[in-house]
Amino acid sequence: NKSGNNYMTPSFLGATNITGITISQKSALTGAMGNYFMYYYARDCSSLTSLDVPDTSGLTSVGDYFMQYYAYGCTSLTSLAVPDTSGLTSVGSYFMYHYAYGCSKLTSLDVPDTSGFTSVGNYFMAYYAYGCSSLESLDVPDTSGLTSVGTYFMASYANYCSSLTSLAVPDTSSLESVGNYFMYYYAYGCSKLTSLAVPDTSSLTSVGTYFMASYANYCS
């Protein structure tokens, strides 16, 4: 029941011996999706060298924990696709949280299409690429349609991405209020960066605690 919770959750958690996962669908998923969609799907599948993502191009809404920990700890992956989220306008908390955490061999990583988003919950893409130490560049999601965000918005987004030579920042020009830990540890430990911009905070009227604490710490 795709409109319910726990759709395909978790299917291959901790399956350390498999090297590839292919997802076969007769058609794209459509309509509303409940909480925990593909949560922990391939977490700690440390031998994976290929991992498909589902066709989500027909989804119009998703609940909390959408694809959280999807490829967490998949230390043998060199590339990873992202789901088609172009039909979504609002998402719950923990959207793609820890999506590629610890995928230390990734040399490329896309970001989902968030250009239509007008509302996001807490922990939006926090820890998304944490520890992806082989990435040399990393894009950011389109957040230009957001006016407020919850806690841990993009905290630790690129933490310990120690090979990054460039890193963009999200468009925050329309944000009026943000929760705690907004972009906490955003680029912490990105030791090869030679420059890093800061987000546009000109419209903000309210911020939480630890707003941009350790934003670029150890970028030396």
PyMOL commands that set and color helices and strands:
alter all, ss='L'
color gray80, all
select strands_A, chain A and resi 20-21+30-33+50-51+58-62+79-80+108-109+137-138+148-149+166-167+177-178
alter strands_A, ss='S'
color yellow, strands_A
deselect
rebuild
show_as cartoon
